[in-house]
Amino acid sequence: MTQEAIGRQLRSTVKKEGILELSLARVPTPEPKPDEVVVRIDATPINPS
């Protein structure tokens, strides 16, 4: 995973007209609480259904 990809989230929305809209947004990296962990995911399928 590149540093450029860290902190980004892909979002998909199907509009009322049936048009698929994809966007890539920057999101803050969460700070875990003492009883939590942060899991890094290197790959995941893109399936807007």
TIRO-2110 file (N, C-alpha, C; in Angstrom, 1 decimal):
// TIRO-2110
0.9, -1.2, 0.0, N, 1, A
0.0, 0.0, 0.0, CA, 1, A
0.9, 1.2, 0.0, C, 1, A
0.6, 2.2, -0.8, N, 2, A
1.4, 3.4, -0.9, CA, 2, A
0.9, 4.4, 0.1, C, 2, A
1.8, 5.3, 0.5, N, 3, A
1.4, 6.3, 1.5, CA, 3, A
0.3, 7.2, 0.9, C, 3, A
0.2, 7.3, -0.4, N, 4, A
-0.8, 8.1, -1.0, CA, 4, A
-2.2, 7.5, -0.8, C, 4, A
-2.3, 6.2, -0.7, N, 5, A
-3.6, 5.5, -0.6, CA, 5, A
-4.1, 5.5, 0.9, C, 5, A
-3.2, 5.7, 1.8, N, 6, A
-3.6, 5.7, 3.2, CA, 6, A
-4.5, 6.9, 3.6, C, 6, A
-5.6, 6.6, 4.3, N, 7, A
-6.5, 7.6, 4.7, CA, 7, A
-7.5, 8.0, 3.6, C, 7, A
-7.7, 7.1, 2.6, N, 8, A
-8.7, 7.4, 1.6, CA, 8, A
-9.8, 6.3, 1.7, C, 8, A
-11.0, 6.7, 1.3, N, 9, A
-12.1, 5.8, 1.3, CA, 9, A
-12.9, 5.9, 0.0, C, 9, A
-13.2, 4.8, -0.6, N, 10, A
-14.0, 4.8, -1.8, CA, 10, A
-15.5, 4.7, -1.4, C, 10, A
-16.3, 5.5, -2.0, N, 11, A
-17.7, 5.5, -1.7, CA, 11, A
-18.5, 5.3, -3.0, C, 11, A
-19.5, 4.5, -3.0, N, 12, A
-20.4, 4.4, -4.1, CA, 12, A
-21.8, 4.6, -3.8, C, 12, A
-22.5, 5.2, -4.7, N, 13, A
-23.9, 5.6, -4.5, CA, 13, A
-24.7, 5.3, -5.8, C, 13, A
-25.8, 4.7, -5.7, N, 14, A
-26.7, 4.5, -6.9, CA, 14, A
-27.8, 5.6, -6.8, C, 14, A
-27.8, 6.5, -7.7, N, 15, A
-28.8, 7.6, -7.7, CA, 15, A
-30.2, 7.1, -8.1, C, 15, A
-31.2, 7.9, -7.8, N, 16, A
-32.6, 7.5, -8.1, CA, 16, A
-32.7, 7.2, -9.6, C, 16, A
-32.0, 7.8, -10.4, N, 17, A
-32.1, 7.6, -11.9, CA, 17, A
-31.4, 6.3, -12.3, C, 17, A
-30.7, 5.6, -11.3, N, 18, A
-30.0, 4.4, -11.6, CA, 18, A
-28.6, 4.6, -12.0, C, 18, A
-28.1, 5.8, -11.9, N, 19, A
-26.7, 6.2, -12.2, CA, 19, A
-25.8, 5.9, -11.0, C, 19, A
-24.7, 5.1, -11.3, N, 20, A
-23.7, 4.8, -10.3, CA, 20, A
-22.7, 6.0, -10.1, C, 20, A
-22.5, 6.4, -8.9, N, 21, A
-21.6, 7.5, -8.7, CA, 21, A
-20.5, 7.0, -7.7, C, 21, A
-19.2, 7.1, -8.1, N, 22, A
-18.1, 6.7, -7.3, CA, 22, A
-17.3, 7.9, -6.9, C, 22, A
-16.8, 7.9, -5.7, N, 23, A
-16.0, 9.0, -5.2, CA, 23, A
-14.9, 8.5, -4.3, C, 23, A
-13.8, 9.2, -4.3, N, 24, A
-12.7, 8.8, -3.4, CA, 24, A
-12.5, 10.0, -2.5, C, 24, A
-12.6, 9.7, -1.2, N, 25, A
-12.6, 10.8, -0.2, CA, 25, A
-11.4, 10.6, 0.8, C, 25, A
-10.8, 11.6, 1.3, N, 26, A
-9.8, 11.5, 2.4, CA, 26, A
-10.6, 11.4, 3.7, C, 26, A
-10.2, 10.5, 4.5, N, 27, A
-10.8, 10.3, 5.8, CA, 27, A
-9.6, 10.3, 6.9, C, 27, A
-9.9, 10.8, 8.1, N, 28, A
-8.8, 10.7, 9.1, CA, 28, A
-8.5, 9.3, 9.5, C, 28, A
-7.3, 9.0, 9.8, N, 29, A
-6.9, 7.7, 10.3, CA, 29, A
-7.3, 7.6, 11.8, C, 29, A
-8.1, 6.6, 12.1, N, 30, A
-8.6, 6.6, 13.5, CA, 30, A
-7.5, 6.3, 14.5, C, 30, A
-7.6, 6.8, 15.7, N, 31, A
-6.7, 6.5, 16.8, CA, 31, A
-7.5, 5.5, 17.7, C, 31, A
-6.9, 4.3, 17.9, N, 32, A
-7.6, 3.3, 18.7, CA, 32, A
-7.6, 3.7, 20.1, C, 32, A
-8.7, 3.3, 20.8, N, 33, A
-8.9, 3.5, 22.2, CA, 33, A
-8.0, 2.3, 22.9, C, 33, A
-7.8, 2.4, 24.2, N, 34, A
-7.0, 1.4, 24.8, CA, 34, A
-7.4, -0.1, 24.5, C, 34, A
-8.7, -0.3, 24.4, N, 35, A
-9.2, -1.7, 24.2, CA, 35, A
-9.6, -2.0, 22.7, C, 35, A
-9.0, -1.2, 21.8, N, 36, A
-9.3, -1.3, 20.3, CA, 36, A
-8.0, -1.5, 19.5, C, 36, A
-8.2, -1.9, 18.3, N, 37, A
-7.1, -2.0, 17.3, CA, 37, A
-7.5, -1.4, 16.0, C, 37, A
-6.6, -1.0, 15.2, N, 38, A
-6.9, -0.5, 13.8, CA, 38, A
-6.4, -1.6, 12.9, C, 38, A
-7.2, -2.1, 12.0, N, 39, A
-6.8, -3.1, 11.0, CA, 39, A
-6.6, -2.5, 9.7, C, 39, A
-5.5, -2.7, 9.1, N, 40, A
-5.2, -2.2, 7.7, CA, 40, A
-5.6, -3.3, 6.7, C, 40, A
-6.4, -2.8, 5.7, N, 41, A
-6.9, -3.7, 4.7, CA, 41, A
-6.1, -3.3, 3.4, C, 41, A
-5.4, -4.3, 2.8, N, 42, A
-4.6, -4.0, 1.6, CA, 42, A
-5.4, -4.1, 0.4, C, 42, A
-6.4, -4.9, 0.4, N, 43, A
-7.2, -5.1, -0.9, CA, 43, A
-8.7, -5.5, -0.5, C, 43, A
-9.6, -5.1, -1.2, N, 44, A
-11.0, -5.4, -1.0, CA, 44, A
-11.7, -5.3, -2.4, C, 44, A
-12.7, -6.2, -2.6, N, 45, A
-13.4, -6.1, -3.9, CA, 45, A
-14.3, -4.8, -3.9, C, 45, A
-14.5, -4.3, -5.1, N, 46, A
-15.4, -3.2, -5.4, CA, 46, A
-16.7, -3.8, -5.9, C, 46, A
-17.7, -3.8, -5.1, N, 47, A
-19.0, -4.3, -5.5, CA, 47, A
-20.1, -3.4, -5.0, C, 47, A
-20.6, -2.6, -5.8, N, 48, A
-21.6, -1.6, -5.4, CA, 48, A
-23.1, -2.1, -5.2, C, 48, A
-23.2, -3.5, -5.4, N, 49, A
-24.6, -4.0, -5.2, CA, 49, A
-25.0, -4.2, -3.8, C, 49, A
END
